Every structure is written in structure tokens, then in C-alpha cells.
Amino acid sequence: MKTIKFIINDDVVFEHDKDTAIPEEKAEFLNKMDKDMGKGLKINGELISKPNQEERSRFIVLNLIKAFQQDNHAIISASCAYLMSRIPGLHEVRISHLPENIDIDFVIEQ
């Protein structure tokens, strides 16, 4: 597969081309994002002081959902690059957005 599909409630809302190169300056920005998230982040109101890679990726997806709603292409691009570079073989991000919570599944190519 050449794309990562972002699926919200069974609808493909966005596809990101995996062949998109990550320029050096963007790679540096992604590293800075990781460093900043390493200081702690909040997911669903819960403070996670030392987030692991999955928690960081979930945080990125939550921000990506907001970026989709706001049509913020800069955040969409940075978020897709982050996920692509941090989760090898990522094929789909499946998001179930229910009124009471958001469930996120990362589908990895076999």
C-alpha cells in the first residue's frame, strides 16, 4: 500500500501518500515534537508524565481530528509525517468517534 488511510466512523476522510519525503527541517520539527511530548501530555483529561510511543501517537491523532475539522493543512501534514515516521508499516488509522469517547486503532501492514 502506498497510502495511510484515516478512517473516521467507517468513512475514509483522508489519505496520506507514504512516498512523501520528509524534508530535514520537518524531521527536526518532528524530533522536537517528540521531545516536547516526552515532558508529558494530556489525553482525555489524564496527565501522562512519561508517554510511550503509542500514547504519543494517540495524542497526535486527537490533534489530527481537530485539524481535519478546522481544515488546517499544516497540522494535517505534520501529524501524518509524524505517524508515518514513528509507526513503521502503518496502513490505516481507524477512529471511532462516539459522543462519550474516541477509540483509535493503528492498522499495521502484514
TIVO-2410 file (N, C-alpha, C; in nm, 3 decimals):
# residues 110
REC num residu      c1      c2      c3 atome chaine
REC   1      M   0.083  -0.119   0.000     N      A
REC   1      M   0.000   0.000   0.000    CA      A
REC   1      M   0.087   0.125   0.000     C      A
REC   2      K   0.046   0.223  -0.076     N      A
REC   2      K   0.123   0.345  -0.087    CA      A
REC   2      K   0.064   0.460  -0.006     C      A
REC   3      T  -0.048   0.435   0.061     N      A
REC   3      T  -0.109   0.541   0.140    CA      A
REC   3      T  -0.141   0.493   0.281     C      A
REC   4      I  -0.154   0.591   0.368     N      A
REC   4      I  -0.209   0.567   0.501    CA      A
REC   4      I  -0.350   0.626   0.496     C      A
REC   5      K  -0.449   0.544   0.527     N      A
REC   5      K  -0.587   0.590   0.527    CA      A
REC   5      K  -0.628   0.629   0.668     C      A
REC   6      F  -0.699   0.738   0.676     N      A
REC   6      F  -0.755   0.784   0.803    CA      A
REC   6      F  -0.906   0.768   0.792     C      A
REC   7      I  -0.959   0.679   0.875     N      A
REC   7      I  -1.099   0.639   0.866    CA      A
REC   7      I  -1.168   0.679   0.996     C      A
REC   8      I  -1.270   0.763   0.983     N      A
REC   8      I  -1.348   0.804   1.100    CA      A
REC   8      I  -1.489   0.750   1.082     C      A
REC   9      N  -1.532   0.670   1.179     N      A
REC   9      N  -1.666   0.608   1.176    CA      A
REC   9      N  -1.694   0.544   1.040     C      A
REC  10      D  -1.598   0.465   0.993     N      A
REC  10      D  -1.609   0.387   0.870    CA      A
REC  10      D  -1.602   0.468   0.740     C      A
REC  11      D  -1.577   0.598   0.748     N      A
REC  11      D  -1.561   0.681   0.628    CA      A
REC  11      D  -1.414   0.721   0.613     C      A
REC  12      V  -1.358   0.699   0.494     N      A
REC  12      V  -1.221   0.745   0.468    CA      A
REC  12      V  -1.227   0.897   0.454     C      A
REC  13      V  -1.162   0.968   0.548     N      A
REC  13      V  -1.166   1.114   0.545    CA      A
REC  13      V  -1.039   1.175   0.485     C      A
REC  14      F  -0.933   1.093   0.478     N      A
REC  14      F  -0.807   1.146   0.427    CA      A
REC  14      F  -0.715   1.029   0.395     C      A
REC  15      E  -0.632   1.048   0.292     N      A
REC  15      E  -0.528   0.952   0.261    CA      A
REC  15      E  -0.397   1.029   0.245     C      A
REC  16      H  -0.293   0.974   0.306     N      A
REC  16      H  -0.160   1.038   0.300    CA      A
REC  16      H  -0.067   0.946   0.222     C      A
REC  17      D   0.002   1.003   0.125     N      A
REC  17      D   0.095   0.928   0.040    CA      A
REC  17      D   0.220   0.893   0.120     C      A
REC  18      K   0.248   0.763   0.132     N      A
REC  18      K   0.366   0.718   0.208    CA      A
REC  18      K   0.497   0.755   0.140     C      A
REC  19      D   0.492   0.781   0.011     N      A
REC  19      D   0.613   0.817  -0.063    CA      A
REC  19      D   0.651   0.964  -0.046     C      A
REC  20      T   0.570   1.039   0.028     N      A
REC  20      T   0.600   1.179   0.053    CA      A
REC  20      T   0.727   1.188   0.138     C      A
REC  21      A   0.827   1.254   0.082     N      A
REC  21      A   0.953   1.268   0.155    CA      A
REC  21      A   0.936   1.365   0.271     C      A
REC  22      I   1.010   1.338   0.378     N      A
REC  22      I   1.010   1.427   0.494    CA      A
REC  22      I   1.138   1.509   0.488     C      A
REC  23      P   1.126   1.639   0.456     N      A
REC  23      P   1.246   1.723   0.449    CA      A
REC  23      P   1.317   1.729   0.584     C      A
REC  24      E   1.445   1.757   0.582     N      A
REC  24      E   1.526   1.758   0.705    CA      A
REC  24      E   1.469   1.852   0.810     C      A
REC  25      E   1.424   1.971   0.768     N      A
REC  25      E   1.369   2.065   0.866    CA      A
REC  25      E   1.241   2.012   0.930     C      A
REC  26      K   1.159   1.939   0.853     N      A
REC  26      K   1.038   1.880   0.911    CA      A
REC  26      K   1.076   1.766   1.005     C      A
REC  27      A   1.177   1.688   0.969     N      A
REC  27      A   1.224   1.579   1.056    CA      A
REC  27      A   1.273   1.636   1.189     C      A
REC  28      E   1.342   1.749   1.184     N      A
REC  28      E   1.387   1.815   1.307    CA      A
REC  28      E   1.268   1.860   1.391     C      A
REC  29      F   1.165   1.913   1.323     N      A
REC  29      F   1.044   1.956   1.392    CA      A
REC  29      F   0.975   1.836   1.459     C      A
REC  30      L   0.971   1.722   1.389     N      A
REC  30      L   0.910   1.601   1.447    CA      A
REC  30      L   0.987   1.555   1.570     C      A
REC  31      N   1.120   1.564   1.564     N      A
REC  31      N   1.202   1.529   1.681    CA      A
REC  31      N   1.173   1.622   1.798     C      A
REC  32      K   1.152   1.751   1.767     N      A
REC  32      K   1.118   1.848   1.872    CA      A
REC  32      K   0.981   1.815   1.932     C      A
REC  33      M   0.887   1.776   1.846     N      A
REC  33      M   0.755   1.734   1.897    CA      A
REC  33      M   0.770   1.619   1.994     C      A
REC  34      D   0.853   1.521   1.957     N      A
REC  34      D   0.874   1.406   2.045    CA      A
REC  34      D   0.935   1.450   2.178     C      A
REC  35      K   1.033   1.537   2.172     N      A
REC  35      K   1.098   1.586   2.294    CA      A
REC  35      K   0.998   1.658   2.383     C      A
REC  36      D   0.915   1.744   2.322     N      A
REC  36      D   0.814   1.817   2.399    CA      A
REC  36      D   0.711   1.722   2.461     C      A
REC  37      M   0.665   1.623   2.382     N      A
REC  37      M   0.567   1.527   2.435    CA      A
REC  37      M   0.629   1.442   2.546     C      A
REC  38      G   0.761   1.421   2.539     N      A
REC  38      G   0.829   1.343   2.642    CA      A
REC  38      G   0.821   1.407   2.780     C      A
REC  39      K   0.789   1.536   2.784     N      A
REC  39      K   0.775   1.607   2.911    CA      A
REC  39      K   0.639   1.584   2.974     C      A
REC  40      G   0.550   1.521   2.896     N      A
REC  40      G   0.416   1.492   2.947    CA      A
REC  40      G   0.310   1.548   2.854     C      A
REC  41      L   0.193   1.484   2.858     N      A
REC  41      L   0.081   1.530   2.777    CA      A
REC  41      L  -0.048   1.483   2.841     C      A
REC  42      K  -0.159   1.543   2.796     N      A
REC  42      K  -0.290   1.506   2.847    CA      A
REC  42      K  -0.370   1.439   2.737     C      A
REC  43      I  -0.428   1.324   2.772     N      A
REC  43      I  -0.520   1.254   2.683    CA      A
REC  43      I  -0.648   1.233   2.761     C      A
REC  44      N  -0.758   1.285   2.708     N      A
REC  44      N  -0.888   1.275   2.775    CA      A
REC  44      N  -0.883   1.324   2.919     C      A
REC  45      G  -0.810   1.432   2.941     N      A
REC  45      G  -0.802   1.491   3.073    CA      A
REC  45      G  -0.705   1.424   3.168     C      A
REC  46      E  -0.644   1.313   3.124     N      A
REC  46      E  -0.550   1.240   3.209    CA      A
REC  46      E  -0.407   1.282   3.174     C      A
REC  47      L  -0.332   1.326   3.275     N      A
REC  47      L  -0.193   1.364   3.256    CA      A
REC  47      L  -0.106   1.239   3.250     C      A
REC  48      I  -0.030   1.227   3.144     N      A
REC  48      I   0.064   1.116   3.128    CA      A
REC  48      I   0.203   1.178   3.132     C      A
REC  49      S   0.275   1.153   3.242     N      A
REC  49      S   0.402   1.222   3.264    CA      A
REC  49      S   0.515   1.170   3.175     C      A
REC  50      K   0.513   1.041   3.143     N      A
REC  50      K   0.617   0.983   3.057    CA      A
REC  50      K   0.549   0.898   2.950     C      A
REC  51      P   0.492   0.963   2.848     N      A
REC  51      P   0.417   0.888   2.747    CA      A
REC  51      P   0.505   0.799   2.661     C      A
REC  52      N   0.454   0.679   2.633     N      A
REC  52      N   0.525   0.589   2.541    CA      A
REC  52      N   0.487   0.626   2.397     C      A
REC  53      Q   0.541   0.554   2.300     N      A
REC  53      Q   0.516   0.588   2.160    CA      A
REC  53      Q   0.369   0.576   2.121     C      A
REC  54      E   0.301   0.475   2.172     N      A
REC  54      E   0.158   0.461   2.139    CA      A
REC  54      E   0.077   0.578   2.195     C      A
REC  55      E   0.106   0.620   2.317     N      A
REC  55      E   0.035   0.733   2.377    CA      A
REC  55      E   0.064   0.861   2.300     C      A
REC  56      R   0.187   0.879   2.258     N      A
REC  56      R   0.223   0.997   2.177    CA      A
REC  56      R   0.148   0.995   2.044     C      A
REC  57      S   0.141   0.878   1.983     N      A
REC  57      S   0.071   0.865   1.854    CA      A
REC  57      S  -0.078   0.891   1.871     C      A
REC  58      R  -0.137   0.844   1.978     N      A
REC  58      R  -0.279   0.871   2.005    CA      A
REC  58      R  -0.303   1.021   2.024     C      A
REC  59      F  -0.213   1.087   2.095     N      A
REC  59      F  -0.221   1.232   2.115    CA      A
REC  59      F  -0.217   1.304   1.979     C      A
REC  60      I  -0.128   1.259   1.892     N      A
REC  60      I  -0.116   1.318   1.758    CA      A
REC  60      I  -0.247   1.298   1.681     C      A
REC  61      V  -0.306   1.180   1.690     N      A
REC  61      V  -0.432   1.153   1.619    CA      A
REC  61      V  -0.544   1.242   1.672     C      A
REC  62      L  -0.550   1.264   1.802     N      A
REC  62      L  -0.652   1.353   1.858    CA      A
REC  62      L  -0.636   1.494   1.802     C      A
REC  63      N  -0.512   1.540   1.789     N      A
REC  63      N  -0.488   1.671   1.729    CA      A
REC  63      N  -0.519   1.670   1.580     C      A
REC  64      L  -0.495   1.557   1.516     N      A
REC  64      L  -0.525   1.543   1.374    CA      A
REC  64      L  -0.676   1.554   1.349     C      A
REC  65      I  -0.757   1.498   1.437     N      A
REC  65      I  -0.902   1.508   1.423    CA      A
REC  65      I  -0.944   1.655   1.425     C      A
REC  66      K  -0.888   1.732   1.516     N      A
REC  66      K  -0.918   1.877   1.522    CA      A
REC  66      K  -0.873   1.945   1.394     C      A
REC  67      A  -0.756   1.906   1.343     N      A
REC  67      A  -0.704   1.967   1.220    CA      A
REC  67      A  -0.795   1.937   1.102     C      A
REC  68      F  -0.850   1.814   1.094     N      A
REC  68      F  -0.947   1.781   0.989    CA      A
REC  68      F  -1.068   1.873   0.999     C      A
REC  69      Q  -1.119   1.891   1.121     N      A
REC  69      Q  -1.238   1.973   1.142    CA      A
REC  69      Q  -1.212   2.119   1.105     C      A
REC  70      Q  -1.089   2.166   1.128     N      A
REC  70      Q  -1.053   2.306   1.102    CA      A
REC  70      Q  -0.990   2.325   0.965     C      A
REC  71      D  -0.974   2.216   0.888     N      A
REC  71      D  -0.910   2.220   0.757    CA      A
REC  71      D  -0.771   2.284   0.765     C      A
REC  72      N  -0.697   2.245   0.872     N      A
REC  72      N  -0.563   2.300   0.897    CA      A
REC  72      N  -0.458   2.209   0.832     C      A
REC  73      H  -0.420   2.244   0.710     N      A
REC  73      H  -0.331   2.160   0.631    CA      A
REC  73      H  -0.191   2.146   0.692     C      A
REC  74      A  -0.143   2.248   0.759     N      A
REC  74      A  -0.010   2.240   0.821    CA      A
REC  74      A  -0.007   2.134   0.931     C      A
REC  75      I  -0.108   2.132   1.016     N      A
REC  75      I  -0.115   2.033   1.123    CA      A
REC  75      I  -0.141   1.894   1.065     C      A
REC  76      I  -0.227   1.885   0.964     N      A
REC  76      I  -0.252   1.756   0.899    CA      A
REC  76      I  -0.122   1.700   0.844     C      A
REC  77      S  -0.047   1.782   0.773     N      A
REC  77      S   0.079   1.738   0.713    CA      A
REC  77      S   0.180   1.693   0.819     C      A
REC  78      A   0.197   1.773   0.923     N      A
REC  78      A   0.292   1.740   1.030    CA      A
REC  78      A   0.249   1.613   1.104     C      A
REC  79      S   0.120   1.600   1.130     N      A
REC  79      S   0.069   1.483   1.202    CA      A
REC  79      S   0.088   1.356   1.120     C      A
REC  80      C   0.058   1.363   0.991     N      A
REC  80      C   0.076   1.247   0.904    CA      A
REC  80      C   0.224   1.208   0.896     C      A
REC  81      A   0.311   1.307   0.882     N      A
REC  81      A   0.455   1.279   0.877    CA      A
REC  81      A   0.502   1.216   1.007     C      A
REC  82      Y   0.452   1.265   1.120     N      A
REC  82      Y   0.489   1.208   1.249    CA      A
REC  82      Y   0.450   1.061   1.256     C      A
REC  83      L   0.324   1.032   1.226     N      A
REC  83      L   0.274   0.894   1.235    CA      A
REC  83      L   0.348   0.803   1.138     C      A
REC  84      M   0.372   0.851   1.017     N      A
REC  84      M   0.441   0.772   0.916    CA      A
REC  84      M   0.584   0.739   0.960     C      A
REC  85      S   0.649   0.835   1.023     N      A
REC  85      S   0.789   0.815   1.063    CA      A
REC  85      S   0.804   0.738   1.193     C      A
REC  86      R   0.702   0.736   1.277     N      A
REC  86      R   0.713   0.672   1.407    CA      A
REC  86      R   0.649   0.533   1.415     C      A
REC  87      I   0.561   0.502   1.320     N      A
REC  87      I   0.494   0.371   1.322    CA      A
REC  87      I   0.522   0.302   1.188     C      A
REC  88      P   0.631   0.227   1.181     N      A
REC  88      P   0.665   0.159   1.056    CA      A
REC  88      P   0.553   0.065   1.010     C      A
REC  89      G   0.523   0.069   0.882     N      A
REC  89      G   0.422  -0.019   0.826    CA      A
REC  89      G   0.279   0.026   0.850     C      A
REC  90      L   0.261   0.148   0.901     N      A
REC  90      L   0.124   0.196   0.927    CA      A
REC  90      L   0.045   0.198   0.797     C      A
REC  91      H  -0.072   0.137   0.801     N      A
REC  91      H  -0.156   0.125   0.683    CA      A
REC  91      H  -0.285   0.207   0.698     C      A
REC  92      E  -0.344   0.200   0.817     N      A
REC  92      E  -0.469   0.273   0.844    CA      A
REC  92      E  -0.471   0.322   0.988     C      A
REC  93      V  -0.539   0.433   1.006     N      A
REC  93      V  -0.574   0.480   1.140    CA      A
REC  93      V  -0.726   0.479   1.143     C      A
REC  94      R  -0.781   0.390   1.226     N      A
REC  94      R  -0.927   0.376   1.237    CA      A
REC  94      R  -0.972   0.447   1.364     C      A
REC  95      I  -1.062   0.541   1.346     N      A
REC  95      I  -1.110   0.623   1.457    CA      A
REC  95      I  -1.260   0.605   1.469     C      A
REC  96      S  -1.304   0.563   1.587     N      A
REC  96      S  -1.447   0.555   1.617    CA      A
REC  96      S  -1.477   0.672   1.708     C      A
REC  97      H  -1.549   0.768   1.656     N      A
REC  97      H  -1.578   0.891   1.730    CA      A
REC  97      H  -1.722   0.883   1.780     C      A
REC  98      L  -1.733   0.850   1.908     N      A
REC  98      L  -1.864   0.840   1.971    CA      A
REC  98      L  -1.881   0.959   2.065     C      A
REC  99      P  -2.003   0.993   2.100     N      A
REC  99      P  -2.021   1.108   2.189    CA      A
REC  99      P  -1.943   1.099   2.320     C      A
REC 100      E  -1.931   0.977   2.375     N      A
REC 100      E  -1.866   0.966   2.506    CA      A
REC 100      E  -1.716   0.941   2.499     C      A
REC 101      N  -1.663   0.896   2.384     N      A
REC 101      N  -1.518   0.873   2.375    CA      A
REC 101      N  -1.473   0.859   2.230     C      A
REC 102      I  -1.343   0.851   2.213     N      A
REC 102      I  -1.282   0.830   2.082    CA      A
REC 102      I  -1.192   0.708   2.094     C      A
REC 103      D  -1.216   0.609   2.009     N      A
REC 103      D  -1.135   0.488   2.006    CA      A
REC 103      D  -1.045   0.496   1.884     C      A
REC 104      I  -0.916   0.468   1.902     N      A
REC 104      I  -0.818   0.479   1.793    CA      A
REC 104      I  -0.747   0.344   1.779     C      A
REC 105      D  -0.746   0.294   1.655     N      A
REC 105      D  -0.674   0.170   1.624    CA      A
REC 105      D  -0.575   0.198   1.512     C      A
REC 106      F  -0.452   0.152   1.531     N      A
REC 106      F  -0.349   0.162   1.429    CA      A
REC 106      F  -0.339   0.026   1.359     C      A
REC 107      V  -0.360   0.026   1.228     N      A
REC 107      V  -0.354  -0.097   1.150    CA      A
REC 107      V  -0.220  -0.100   1.078     C      A
REC 108      I  -0.142  -0.202   1.107     N      A
REC 108      I  -0.008  -0.218   1.051    CA      A
REC 108      I  -0.013  -0.319   0.937     C      A
REC 109      E   0.059  -0.291   0.829     N      A
REC 109      E   0.067  -0.384   0.717    CA      A
REC 109      E   0.135  -0.513   0.761     C      A
REC 110      Q   0.088  -0.623   0.708     N      A
REC 110      Q   0.148  -0.753   0.738    CA      A
REC 110      Q   0.247  -0.791   0.632     C      A
***
